Amino acid sequence: MKRLVTLAIMVAFLLGTVGMVKAAQLTISGGDFRVHGNFVTNPNFESDFKEDTFNLYQRFRTTFNFVANENLRAVVQLQFNMGERWGTDYQLGGDQDVRFRQSYLQFMVPNTNAQVRAGWQWWALPNTLGSHIFDARAPAVIVSSPINDMIGVTLGFARTSDIATRVFDNRRGDFTKTRDEVDHYVAIVPITMDGFNINPFVHYARVGKYTGLTNVALDNITSTGNEKDVDIFFFGINATMDMFDPIVVHADFNYGEASKPASGTKGASGWIADLAVEYKMDMFTPMVFALYETGESRTSVDIDRKGKVMPSLGAGDLNFTSFSTGGAQFGGTAWYAGNRAFAGYATGAIGRMALGLKVKDISFMDKLSHQFLVAYYQGTNHKDHRDIGLFTTKDSAWELNFDTSYQVYENLAAILELGYIGLNLSEDNVDRSDDDSFKAALGVRYRF
């Protein structure tokens, strides 16, 4: 009962602000309510492993804008029920009924063209198929400003961890709460020309010695903990060329390097590249794409060698498919089967390549649209590493997606997502199963 009272007071406060605050105007935007059922077979790619194949979900997000004028606003986004499954503890009256998903202040610096956003917000590095590095909510300060008609600059700082845990420091001989942060520093220089956009960027992260976080920067082979601060550095270029419209070309290149977290462990460095070409037509838009990530060589997993898979911050998410990556409209717990297929990694580079065809915006009937994808994956890690579970040159997978949306009303869509992954692992890939996986998700989504 106490939680229900708290929730009622919070909602009443937000809605009542319209009448109480004369200096600001309250608007509601970005509402998103979805209810759906997900059916997934063999999400572990192992038919002998039993878990629920059918689950029901719902999620509601809405965004409140407290607008003082065109130069100043505060933005608050709430999420109800956290998108969890029906029947779990996260229903109304549970421990986490509602949370602030985003809350930030946005304002223009007086007498300049510089915009500042400070607080919890969504932050994504420029990308084509989804960022391998960072695409997540984070407490951050981001300053953006045009330099001239062609060039701009964006500078950002984020602190994604500050656990404030008392850790005994043998060198100091006492407990410490310092050096327990994960801090990020980013600079992006967007360049816009006629028919061409390019976004070079750098991203530096410092993982403090006492964060208590392991495997933040390195692959999952050798990292056992931090004995010193870890420095992680990335640079990248994202580009789009539409001078030959209706042909549009997208491309990315990212490089990352991480220092050693402790003695007896190793650093890592690697790169990714992708290319996508689409041709806009009246009834559909076909797109061909390719992705390549560096993988471990025959000797790079040795303790005295540097790893060759690009390090991960644990906050990137590819989004070009609706099953194995984060492109689904209807997600849910244990959803991305591909994460389990590709050596159990959830985000970032893992050592793989991909080739595919995606046909978007297929529409032959009013209010009805479709999307089709076929993709082939193969590991880029050396074949000798299949015994430690890496996705190697001897491992491969096929993915098919067919997604349909029917616009019931202007803001309400009925959606069906179908997906299939056929996984083919080498026989001695740590005895992992490679049974095929299928998913079907059906539901409605109301966006306003």
C-alpha positions in Angstrom: 0.0 0.0 0.0 2.9 2.3 0.8 4.3 1.9 -2.7 0.9 2.7 -4.3 0.7 5.9 -2.3 4.2 6.9 -3.3 3.4 6.2 -7.0 0.1 8.2 -6.8 1.9 11.2 -5.2 4.6 11.1 -7.9 2.1 11.1 -10.8 -0.1 13.8 -9.1 3.0 16.0 -8.7 4.0 15.7 -12.3 0.6 16.3 -13.7 -0.2 19.0 -11.2 2.8 21.0 -12.2 0.9 22.5 -15.1 -1.3 24.5 -12.8 1.3 25.3 -10.2 4.3 26.5 -12.2 3.7 29.7 -14.1 7.2 30.1 -15.4 7.4 26.7 -17.2 5.2 24.9 -19.6 4.8 21.1 -19.1 4.5 19.0 -22.3 4.4 15.2 -22.6 6.2 13.6 -25.5 7.8 10.3 -26.4 5.1 8.1 -24.9 5.6 4.4 -25.7 3.3 1.7 -24.4 3.8 -1.9 -25.6 2.2 -5.2 -24.7 3.4 -8.4 -26.4 4.1 -12.1 -26.2 7.4 -13.7 -27.1 7.9 -17.3 -28.1 11.5 -18.4 -28.4 12.7 -22.0 -28.9 16.2 -23.0 -27.8 17.5 -19.6 -26.7 20.5 -21.4 -25.4 20.8 -23.3 -28.7 20.4 -26.5 -26.7 17.1 -28.4 -26.9 18.0 -30.4 -23.8 18.1 -27.3 -21.7 14.6 -26.5 -20.5 13.3 -23.0 -19.9 10.2 -21.0 -20.6 9.5 -20.7 -24.4 6.6 -18.3 -24.1 6.5 -15.1 -22.0 4.3 -12.0 -21.9 5.6 -8.5 -21.4 4.5 -4.9 -21.1 6.4 -1.6 -20.8 5.3 2.0 -20.6 7.6 5.0 -21.0 6.7 8.6 -21.1 8.7 11.8 -21.2 7.9 15.1 -19.4 9.4 18.4 -20.7 9.4 21.3 -18.3 9.9 24.2 -20.8 10.8 27.6 -19.5 11.6 29.0 -23.0 13.4 28.0 -26.2 16.7 28.1 -24.3 15.9 26.2 -21.1 14.1 23.0 -20.3 14.2 20.0 -17.9 13.4 16.6 -19.2 12.2 13.6 -17.1 11.4 10.2 -18.6 9.6 7.6 -16.4 9.3 3.9 -17.0 6.6 1.8 -15.4 6.9 -1.9 -14.6 10.4 -2.0 -16.2 9.2 -4.1 -19.2 9.5 -7.2 -17.1 7.5 -10.4 -17.7 3.9 -10.8 -16.5 3.8 -12.8 -13.3 7.1 -11.6 -11.9 7.7 -9.4 -8.8 7.9 -6.3 -10.9 4.2 -5.8 -11.3 2.2 -2.9 -9.8 2.9 -3.0 -6.1 6.2 -4.7 -6.5 9.6 -3.4 -5.5 10.3 -1.4 -8.7 7.0 0.0 -9.9 8.4 3.1 -11.5 11.8 4.6 -12.1 13.4 7.7 -13.5 14.9 6.4 -16.8 16.2 9.8 -17.9 16.4 13.1 -16.1 18.5 15.9 -17.4 18.7 19.7 -17.8 19.1 21.2 -21.3 20.0 24.8 -21.9 21.8 27.2 -24.2 24.8 29.0 -23.0 23.9 32.8 -23.0 25.0 34.7 -26.1 26.4 31.5 -27.8 25.2 28.7 -29.9 26.4 26.1 -27.4 23.9 23.7 -26.0 24.4 21.9 -22.7 22.7 18.7 -21.5 23.5 17.6 -18.0 22.1 14.6 -16.1 20.9 11.0 -16.9 20.5 10.8 -20.7 20.8 8.5 -23.7 24.3 8.8 -25.2 25.4 7.0 -28.4 28.5 7.3 -30.4 28.1 7.8 -34.2 27.4 4.4 -35.9 25.8 2.7 -38.8 24.8 -0.8 -37.6 24.9 0.0 -33.9 27.9 1.1 -31.7 30.4 -1.4 -30.6 31.7 1.1 -28.0 28.9 3.1 -26.3 25.2 3.3 -26.8 23.5 3.5 -23.4 21.9 5.7 -20.7 24.5 7.5 -18.6 24.9 10.3 -16.2 26.7 12.8 -18.4 27.4 16.4 -19.3 27.4 16.9 -23.1 28.2 20.3 -24.8 27.5 20.7 -28.5 28.1 23.8 -30.6 28.5 24.6 -34.3 31.8 26.1 -35.3 30.6 27.2 -38.8 28.0 26.0 -41.3 30.0 22.9 -42.0 31.7 21.9 -38.8 30.5 21.4 -35.2 32.0 20.0 -32.0 30.5 17.9 -29.2 32.4 17.3 -25.9 31.1 14.9 -23.3 31.9 13.5 -19.9 30.1 10.6 -18.2 30.6 8.7 -14.9 29.1 5.3 -15.3 30.3 3.8 -12.0 31.2 5.2 -8.6 30.6 2.3 -6.3 32.1 4.0 -3.1 33.0 0.6 -1.7 35.6 0.4 1.2 38.5 -1.5 -0.2 41.6 -2.3 1.8 44.7 -0.9 0.0 47.8 -2.9 1.0 50.2 -0.1 -0.1 48.4 2.5 2.0 47.7 0.1 4.8 44.1 1.3 5.3 40.7 1.4 3.6 40.0 3.7 0.6 37.0 5.0 -1.3 39.1 6.7 -4.0 39.8 5.5 -7.6 36.5 3.6 -7.7 35.0 5.4 -10.7 34.6 4.7 -14.4 34.9 8.0 -16.2 34.4 8.6 -19.9 35.7 11.6 -22.0 34.4 12.0 -25.6 35.0 14.4 -28.4 33.0 14.3 -31.7 33.5 16.7 -34.7 30.6 16.4 -37.1 31.4 17.6 -40.6 28.5 18.2 -43.0 29.1 18.9 -46.7 26.8 18.7 -49.7 26.0 15.0 -50.1 28.4 13.9 -47.5 28.5 13.7 -43.6 31.5 12.5 -41.6 31.7 12.1 -37.8 35.2 11.5 -36.4 35.4 10.9 -32.7 37.6 9.9 -29.8 36.5 8.2 -26.6 38.7 7.7 -23.5 37.7 5.8 -20.4 39.5 5.4 -17.1 38.5 2.4 -15.0 39.6 3.0 -11.4 41.7 0.4 -9.6 39.0 0.0 -6.9 35.9 -0.2 -9.1 35.5 -3.8 -8.3 34.7 -4.3 -12.0 36.4 -7.1 -13.8 36.5 -7.8 -17.6 35.5 -4.2 -18.2 38.1 -3.7 -20.9 39.4 -7.1 -21.9 38.1 -10.3 -23.4 36.8 -13.0 -21.0 39.9 -15.2 -21.2 42.5 -13.8 -18.8 41.1 -10.8 -16.9 40.8 -11.6 -13.2 40.7 -8.2 -11.5 42.3 -4.8 -11.3 45.6 -4.1 -9.6 45.8 -0.6 -11.2 43.8 1.8 -13.2 42.9 0.7 -16.7 43.1 3.1 -19.6 40.8 2.4 -22.6 41.1 4.5 -25.7 39.0 4.5 -28.9 38.9 6.5 -32.0 36.4 6.1 -34.9 34.9 7.6 -38.0 31.3 7.3 -39.1 30.4 8.5 -42.6 27.3 8.8 -44.8 27.3 9.7 -48.5 24.0 10.5 -50.2 25.3 12.6 -53.2 24.1 9.8 -55.5 20.6 9.7 -54.0 18.6 7.4 -54.1 21.8 5.4 -53.4 23.1 6.1 -49.9 26.4 4.7 -48.5 27.1 4.3 -44.8 30.5 3.3 -43.3 32.3 3.0 -39.9 35.7 2.3 -38.6 36.5 1.9 -34.9 39.8 1.1 -33.2 40.2 0.5 -29.5 43.0 -0.3 -27.1 43.1 -1.2 -23.4 46.0 -1.4 -20.9 46.6 -4.3 -18.5 44.4 -4.4 -15.4 46.7 -6.5 -13.3 50.0 -8.4 -13.4 49.4 -11.8 -14.9 46.8 -10.4 -17.3 47.1 -8.6 -20.6 45.8 -5.7 -22.6 43.8 -5.7 -25.8 43.6 -3.9 -29.0 41.5 -4.4 -32.1 39.3 -2.8 -34.7 36.0 -3.1 -36.5 34.7 -1.9 -39.9 31.3 -2.0 -41.5 29.8 -0.8 -44.8 26.1 -0.6 -45.8 24.7 0.5 -49.2 21.0 1.2 -49.6 18.9 2.1 -52.6 15.6 3.9 -51.9 12.7 2.8 -54.1 9.0 3.6 -54.1 7.8 0.4 -52.5 10.9 -0.8 -50.6 14.5 0.0 -49.7 17.1 -2.8 -50.2 20.3 -2.6 -48.3 23.4 -4.8 -48.4 25.8 -4.7 -45.5 29.1 -6.1 -44.4 30.8 -6.2 -40.9 34.2 -7.3 -39.8 35.7 -7.5 -36.3 39.3 -8.5 -35.6 39.6 -11.8 -33.8 42.3 -13.6 -31.7 45.2 -14.9 -33.6 46.8 -18.3 -32.9 49.1 -16.8 -30.2 47.2 -13.6 -29.0 45.4 -15.5 -26.2 48.8 -16.2 -24.6 49.3 -14.3 -21.3 52.4 -12.5 -22.6 50.6 -11.3 -25.8 48.1 -8.5 -26.3 44.5 -9.6 -27.3 43.3 -8.7 -30.8 39.6 -8.3 -30.2 38.6 -4.7 -29.8 38.0 -4.0 -26.0 34.5 -3.3 -24.8 33.0 -0.9 -22.3 30.0 -3.2 -21.9 27.7 -0.5 -23.2 27.6 -1.0 -27.0 24.8 -2.8 -28.8 24.5 -3.7 -32.5 21.0 -3.1 -33.9 20.8 -4.3 -37.5 18.7 -7.5 -36.8 15.6 -8.1 -34.8 16.8 -11.4 -33.2 20.6 -11.8 -32.6 21.2 -8.0 -32.1 19.2 -5.2 -30.5 16.9 -4.2 -33.4 13.8 -5.8 -32.1 10.7 -3.7 -31.2 9.6 -6.4 -28.8 12.5 -7.3 -26.5 12.5 -9.2 -23.2 14.5 -11.2 -20.7 17.0 -13.7 -22.3 16.0 -12.3 -25.6 19.1 -12.0 -27.8 19.7 -15.6 -28.7 22.7 -14.5 -30.8 24.5 -13.3 -27.7 24.6 -16.9 -26.5 25.5 -18.2 -30.0 28.5 -15.9 -30.2 30.5 -17.1 -27.2 28.2 -15.7 -24.6 29.1 -12.0 -25.2 26.3 -9.5 -24.8 27.8 -6.4 -26.3 30.9 -5.1 -28.2 33.2 -6.8 -30.6 33.6 -10.6 -30.2 35.6 -11.5 -33.3 33.2 -12.2 -36.2 32.3 -11.1 -39.7 28.8 -10.7 -41.2 27.3 -10.3 -44.7 23.7 -9.6 -45.3 20.8 -8.2 -47.2 18.1 -6.2 -45.5 14.9 -5.0 -47.3 13.2 -2.2 -45.4 9.9 -0.3 -45.7 8.3 -3.0 -47.9 4.8 -1.7 -48.6 2.3 -2.9 -51.2 -0.8 -2.2 -49.1 -2.0 0.9 -47.2 -1.1 0.7 -43.5 0.8 -2.6 -43.9 4.7 -2.7 -44.0 7.3 -5.4 -43.8 11.0 -5.8 -43.2 13.1 -8.8 -44.3 16.7 -9.7 -43.5 19.1 -12.6 -44.3 22.6 -12.5 -42.7 25.5 -14.9 -42.6 28.0 -14.8 -39.7 31.5 -16.4 -39.3 34.0 -16.2 -36.5 37.3 -14.4 -37.1 39.1 -16.0 -34.1 41.7 -18.6 -34.9 40.3 -22.1 -35.2 42.5 -23.4 -32.4 40.5 -21.4 -29.9 37.2 -23.3 -30.3 38.1 -25.3 -27.2 37.8 -22.2 -25.1 34.5 -21.2 -26.5 35.4 -18.4 -29.0 33.4 -18.0 -32.2 36.1 -19.2 -34.6 36.7 -19.4 -38.3 35.3 -22.9 -38.1 32.0 -21.6 -36.6 29.2 -20.0 -38.5 25.5 -19.0 -38.4 22.6 -18.0 -40.6 19.9 -15.6 -39.5 16.5 -14.8 -41.1 14.1 -12.1 -39.9 10.6 -11.2 -41.3 8.9 -8.4 -39.4 5.4 -7.0 -40.2 3.6 -3.9 -38.9 0.0 -2.9 -39.4 -1.0 0.6 -38.5 -4.3 0.1 -36.7 -4.6 3.8 -35.8 -2.3 6.7 -36.4 -0.3 6.0 -33.2 -1.1 2.3 -32.7 0.6 -0.6 -34.5 0.1 -4.3 -34.4 3.5 -5.9 -34.9 4.7 -9.5 -35.7 8.4 -10.3 -35.5 9.7 -13.7 -36.8 13.3 -14.8 -36.6 15.4 -17.9 -37.1 19.1 -18.6 -36.3 20.8 -21.7 -37.6 24.0 -22.1 -35.7 26.9 -24.4 -36.9 29.7 -24.9 -34.4 32.7 -27.0 -34.8 32.5 -30.3 -33.0 35.1 -29.5 -30.3 33.8 -25.9 -29.5 33.8 -26.7 -25.8 30.9 -29.2 -26.4 28.5 -26.4 -26.9 25.2 -27.2 -28.5 24.2 -25.7 -31.8 20.5 -26.5 -32.1 18.6 -24.0 -34.2 16.6 -21.2 -32.5 13.3 -19.7 -33.6 11.3 -16.7 -32.3 7.9 -15.2 -32.8 6.8 -12.0 -31.1 3.3 -10.6 -31.4 1.8 -7.5 -29.8 0.7 -3.9 -30.1 2.7 -0.7 -29.6 1.2 2.7 -28.9 3.6 5.6 -29.5 2.8 9.3 -29.1 
